[in-house]
Amino acid sequence: MNVFDCAIKIEEEAKRYYERLGAESSRPEMKQLFALLAASEEELREHLVELKDSQLQRAQLEALDGTVCSFRPLLTERELLEEAEEDPDLYKFSMREEEEEIRFYEELAERTDDQAARSSLLRVAEEERRHLSVVEHIYDFAEAPKSFLAWGEFSNLREL
């Protein structure tokens, strides 16, 4: 299977996963969060399609088949609900998911002897690192209404 086809398939499945979690969530802020995460997965998928189209060499890797190239969440949906008790905004969970995807591509790159496939896998891992940064920014955005900074210019006003 082509390295980029594999990565694109995983991103499509991750997007559907976040969409399903958003649809099942009862809290509006979680719905928004999962919608943003799904949108970021779609954005990464589109970028990977562009990368695939721009590659002169088609990096094939024998180890990539339908079973390897599938999004496998670290937690079942029931475990995810339990996780939400300790991590209400699921920040740690999402970070672990993204880091696991990076490790997946790096490990495949280490195991292959095909230089084109290795290069493509490392490129996808780098794109996943960029995506991890996007996910971190999504959380900053989603959490912004919950935190604020008292402005210095108002700190010295005396109460009347």
C-alpha positions as CSV (number, residue, x, y, z in Angstrom):
1,M,0.0,0.0,0.0
2,N,1.2,3.5,-0.7
3,V,2.4,5.3,2.5
4,F,0.3,8.4,1.8
5,D,-2.8,6.3,1.1
6,C,-2.3,4.6,4.5
7,A,-2.0,8.0,6.3
8,I,-5.0,9.4,4.5
9,K,-7.1,6.4,5.5
10,I,-6.1,6.8,9.1
11,E,-6.9,10.5,9.1
12,E,-10.4,9.8,7.6
13,E,-11.1,7.2,10.3
14,A,-9.9,9.6,13.0
15,K,-12.2,12.3,11.7
16,R,-15.2,10.0,11.8
17,Y,-14.2,9.0,15.3
18,Y,-14.2,12.6,16.6
19,E,-17.4,13.3,14.7
20,R,-19.1,10.3,16.4
21,L,-17.8,11.4,19.8
22,G,-19.1,14.9,19.2
23,A,-22.5,13.6,18.2
24,E,-22.7,11.5,21.4
25,S,-21.5,14.2,23.7
26,S,-24.1,15.9,25.8
27,R,-21.9,18.9,26.8
28,P,-21.8,21.8,24.3
29,E,-18.1,22.5,24.9
30,M,-17.2,18.9,24.2
31,K,-19.3,19.0,21.0
32,Q,-17.3,22.1,19.9
33,L,-14.0,20.5,20.9
34,F,-14.7,17.3,19.0
35,A,-15.9,19.3,16.0
36,L,-12.6,21.3,16.0
37,L,-10.6,18.0,16.3
38,A,-12.5,16.5,13.4
39,A,-11.9,19.6,11.3
40,S,-8.2,19.4,12.1
41,E,-8.1,15.8,11.0
42,E,-9.8,16.7,7.7
43,E,-7.3,19.5,7.2
44,L,-4.4,17.1,7.7
45,R,-6.0,14.6,5.3
46,E,-6.2,17.3,2.6
47,H,-2.6,18.2,3.2
48,L,-1.5,14.6,2.9
49,V,-3.5,14.2,-0.4
50,E,-1.5,17.2,-1.7
51,L,1.7,15.7,-0.6
52,K,0.8,12.4,-2.2
53,D,0.0,14.1,-5.5
54,S,3.3,16.0,-5.5
55,Q,5.4,13.0,-4.9
56,L,7.2,11.8,-8.1
57,Q,8.0,8.4,-6.5
58,R,5.2,6.4,-5.2
59,A,6.4,5.0,-1.9
60,Q,5.0,1.5,-1.5
61,L,5.5,-0.5,1.7
62,E,4.7,-4.2,1.9
63,A,3.9,-4.0,5.6
64,L,1.1,-1.5,5.0
65,D,-2.2,-3.2,4.4
66,G,-5.8,-2.6,5.4
67,T,-5.3,-3.9,9.0
68,V,-2.2,-1.9,9.7
69,C,-3.6,1.3,8.1
70,S,-6.6,1.9,10.4
71,F,-7.2,4.3,13.2
72,R,-7.2,2.4,16.5
73,P,-8.1,4.7,19.4
74,L,-6.2,4.0,22.6
75,L,-9.5,3.7,24.5
76,T,-12.9,2.3,23.9
77,E,-15.8,4.7,24.0
78,R,-16.7,3.4,27.5
79,E,-13.1,3.8,28.7
80,L,-13.1,7.3,27.2
81,L,-16.1,8.2,29.3
82,E,-14.2,7.0,32.4
83,E,-11.2,9.0,31.3
84,A,-13.4,12.1,31.0
85,E,-14.0,11.9,34.7
86,E,-10.3,12.6,35.5
87,D,-9.5,14.6,32.3
88,P,-12.8,16.5,31.7
89,D,-11.6,18.2,28.5
90,L,-9.8,15.0,27.3
91,Y,-6.6,17.0,26.6
92,K,-4.3,14.3,27.8
93,F,-6.2,11.7,25.8
94,S,-6.0,13.6,22.6
95,M,-2.3,14.3,23.0
96,R,-1.6,10.6,23.6
97,E,-3.6,9.7,20.4
98,E,-1.5,12.2,18.4
99,E,1.8,11.1,19.9
100,E,0.9,7.4,19.2
101,E,0.3,8.2,15.5
102,I,3.8,9.8,15.3
103,R,5.4,6.8,16.9
104,F,3.5,4.5,14.5
105,Y,5.0,6.2,11.4
106,E,8.5,6.4,13.0
107,E,8.5,2.7,13.9
108,L,7.4,1.8,10.4
109,A,10.2,4.0,9.0
110,E,12.8,2.2,11.2
111,R,11.6,-1.2,10.0
112,T,11.7,-0.6,6.3
113,D,14.7,-1.0,4.0
114,D,13.0,0.9,1.2
115,Q,14.5,4.4,1.2
116,A,11.6,6.0,-0.6
117,A,9.1,4.5,1.9
118,R,11.3,5.5,4.8
119,S,11.5,9.1,3.6
120,S,7.7,9.2,3.1
121,L,7.0,7.7,6.5
122,L,9.2,10.2,8.2
123,R,7.5,13.0,6.2
124,V,4.1,11.8,7.4
125,A,5.5,11.7,11.0
126,E,6.6,15.3,10.6
127,E,3.2,16.3,9.4
128,E,1.7,14.5,12.4
129,R,4.0,16.6,14.6
130,R,2.7,19.7,13.0
131,H,-0.8,18.4,13.6
132,L,0.0,17.8,17.2
133,S,0.8,21.5,17.5
134,V,-2.5,22.4,15.8
135,V,-4.4,20.2,18.4
136,E,-2.6,21.9,21.2
137,H,-3.7,25.3,19.8
138,I,-7.3,24.0,19.5
139,Y,-7.2,23.2,23.2
140,D,-5.9,26.6,24.0
141,F,-8.7,28.1,22.0
142,A,-11.4,25.8,23.5
143,E,-10.1,26.6,27.0
144,A,-9.8,30.3,26.6
145,P,-13.3,31.2,27.8
146,K,-12.5,29.3,31.1
147,S,-9.5,31.4,31.9
148,F,-8.7,35.1,31.9
149,L,-6.0,37.5,32.8
150,A,-6.8,40.5,34.9
151,W,-5.5,43.5,33.0
152,G,-2.8,45.4,34.8
153,E,-4.3,48.8,33.9
154,F,-7.3,48.0,36.0
155,S,-5.5,46.5,39.0
156,N,-4.8,49.8,40.6
157,L,-8.3,51.1,40.6
158,R,-9.6,51.8,44.1
159,E,-13.0,50.6,45.1
160,L,-15.4,53.5,45.7
